[in-house]
């Protein structure tokens, strides 16, 4: 949610800049301070406003290979010449990798999802759009610039943040667990009734009807 060239975003989100020019230059500076030309960068939408030509001039100054996950304010980014700056453009995307000798899967979307592929099995989810107004849910959190000092974050930062969060099972899986527990309770009841019947049959003082 960089919102390059968007004057009102300073007011809407309380960004600490006086003008859109100051805003844009600082975002470019912070981006290039952590990104190298060979880095892969996934931008989760709402790149910028204005004309596609103006946006392209800014994108040309940014280091790295940029992959765009579309937001709801990406008209200029989806037109030439800005469009050719992106390695791909998608609505959502899943990346898989290895960090600290552990495999990870990350579901990327501009919008926050309540559940996502493999979310019950430890998959991560990163989103934007909410401008720091939506708290984490399960293993997901907002990676928009308003949350991260207007700077792209690394996989190391993502992994550290995820280590502080807790897996939350989605509703369907909770229902399965409840059904399983109910069935286990029924089995235990049947076993108890079976033992009770055996005690009755084995007690010589109790006469059962023939």
C-alpha angles and dihedrals in degrees: 000000000000094000093198112197094015111129096184095056087074089061098036095052101026093242110181099243134104100212138017088246091058089044094052095045092051093049090050091049094049092045093053092045091068104023126078125200092257096049121112110229123191111204111199098209145278093081099169153318133238124054125342089240093056092046092048091056089056094044090053089061094055120094124227140041106294124211116189126216102193121248131191093263102050103110095120092043092054094055131074133297094023092046094067091062091074125082088213140347120217141160093230134355139189122214126192127198150135126264126173089352091303126112118234138187120201125193110207124201138148088231128057114252124210088211132006139178111310092357090140090056101052102276114154127230127203123189144166132190097091098079094221093312098109121071122218118279115202111314094348136093145166115270096181117134092251088068098044109046092269091292133116113254127226131231087254090059091046092051092048092051092047090053087062094053131077130230112251117198116224122244097262092054091048089055090052090052091050091049090050091050091049091051091049089051090052091050091051090050091050090050091050091049090049092053090047091053090050090051091051093049092048096049110095092197093064117077112205120204114261 
